[in-house]
């Protein structure tokens, strides 16, 4: 599922809206993460998504390169800038771990109610 998810971030999706992408880009821009030119954010907080200006595909719910831009912003502004904190420790590296996948677990009274583990990069938990 990794390759289709990566490709979808570049080519967009004319059918499925994902408004969280624009929200996340705005958060990144406000925190000074590069690239910081995907949105125009006015002093009163109004947001204009520059991807909507793309010919033909600008009206798609998820425009081409929109998600890829967010991934780049996260990679440079979070993953690389916080590498020492996020990288596997020496023990994990010695065991052959090169990347760390994430996941989600919801626990109530010590018992898991929901558990999900990343099957690969670019995966998203379906709540």
C-alpha positions as CSV (number, residue, x, y, z in Angstrom):
1,X,0.0,0.0,0.0
2,X,3.0,2.3,0.3
3,X,3.6,3.0,-3.4
4,X,0.0,3.9,-4.2
5,X,-0.1,6.2,-1.2
6,X,3.1,7.9,-2.3
7,X,1.9,8.3,-5.9
8,X,-1.4,9.6,-4.7
9,X,0.4,12.4,-2.9
10,X,1.8,13.6,-6.3
11,X,-1.1,13.1,-8.6
12,X,-3.9,14.1,-6.3
13,X,-7.4,12.6,-6.0
14,X,-10.4,14.0,-7.8
15,X,-12.9,12.1,-5.6
16,X,-11.9,12.1,-2.0
17,X,-11.5,15.3,0.0
18,X,-9.0,15.4,2.8
19,X,-9.3,18.9,4.3
20,X,-6.8,18.0,7.1
21,X,-4.0,18.4,4.5
22,X,-4.6,22.2,4.1
23,X,-5.0,22.5,7.9
24,X,-1.7,20.7,8.5
25,X,0.1,22.9,5.8
26,X,-1.2,26.0,7.6
27,X,0.1,24.8,11.0
28,X,3.5,24.1,9.4
29,X,3.6,27.5,7.7
30,X,2.7,29.3,10.9
31,X,5.5,27.4,12.7
32,X,8.0,28.5,9.9
33,X,8.4,25.1,8.2
34,X,9.6,25.1,4.6
35,X,8.1,24.9,2.1
36,X,6.1,27.9,3.3
37,X,4.5,29.2,0.1
38,X,1.7,26.6,-0.5
39,X,-0.9,28.8,1.2
40,X,-1.4,32.5,1.6
41,X,-2.3,33.2,5.2
42,X,-3.6,36.7,5.9
43,X,-3.0,38.6,9.1
44,X,-6.7,38.0,10.1
45,X,-6.1,34.2,9.6
46,X,-7.9,33.7,6.3
47,X,-6.2,31.0,4.2
48,X,-6.0,30.8,0.4
49,X,-4.7,27.5,-1.0
50,X,-2.5,28.2,-4.0
51,X,-3.1,24.7,-5.3
52,X,-6.6,25.7,-6.2
53,X,-5.0,27.9,-8.9
54,X,-3.8,24.9,-10.8
55,X,-5.5,24.6,-14.2
56,X,-8.2,21.8,-14.4
57,X,-7.1,20.0,-11.2
58,X,-7.4,23.0,-8.9
59,X,-11.0,22.2,-8.2
60,X,-10.2,18.6,-7.1
61,X,-10.8,17.7,-3.5
62,X,-7.1,16.8,-3.2
63,X,-4.9,18.6,-5.7
64,X,-1.8,17.2,-7.2
65,X,1.4,17.8,-5.1
66,X,-0.7,19.1,-2.2
67,X,-0.1,16.0,0.0
68,X,3.5,15.6,-1.3
69,X,4.2,19.2,-0.2
70,X,2.9,18.5,3.3
71,X,5.1,15.4,3.4
72,X,8.1,17.5,2.4
73,X,7.2,20.1,5.0
74,X,7.0,17.4,7.7
75,X,10.2,15.7,6.6
76,X,12.3,18.8,6.7
77,X,10.6,20.7,9.5
78,X,10.1,17.8,11.9
79,X,11.9,14.5,10.9
80,X,15.2,16.0,9.9
81,X,15.3,18.9,12.3
82,X,14.5,16.5,15.2
83,X,16.5,13.5,13.9
84,X,18.5,13.0,17.1
85,X,15.2,12.7,19.1
86,X,13.4,10.6,16.6
87,X,16.1,8.3,15.2
88,X,16.4,4.7,16.4
89,X,18.8,4.3,19.3
90,X,22.1,2.4,19.0
91,X,20.6,-0.9,20.2
92,X,17.9,-0.8,17.6
93,X,20.4,0.1,14.9
94,X,22.5,-2.8,16.0
95,X,19.4,-5.1,15.6
96,X,19.0,-3.9,12.0
97,X,16.2,-1.3,12.5
98,X,16.6,1.5,10.0
99,X,13.2,3.1,10.3
100,X,10.6,3.2,12.9
101,X,6.9,2.7,12.1
102,X,4.2,4.1,14.2
103,X,0.8,3.0,15.3
104,X,-2.0,3.7,17.6
105,X,-3.5,2.0,20.6
106,X,-6.5,3.0,22.7
107,X,-6.6,1.5,26.2
108,X,-9.4,1.5,28.8
109,X,-8.8,-0.1,32.2
110,X,-5.6,-1.6,31.0
111,X,-7.3,-3.4,28.1
112,X,-6.7,-2.4,24.5
113,X,-9.9,-1.2,22.8
114,X,-8.3,-0.4,19.5
115,X,-4.9,-1.3,18.1
116,X,-3.3,-0.4,14.8
117,X,0.3,-0.8,13.5
118,X,1.7,0.9,10.5
119,X,2.0,-1.6,7.6
120,X,4.5,0.8,5.9
121,X,5.3,4.4,5.3
122,X,2.5,6.8,4.3
123,X,-0.2,4.6,6.0
124,X,-3.1,6.3,7.9
125,X,-5.1,4.7,10.6
126,X,-8.8,4.3,9.7
127,X,-10.8,5.2,12.8
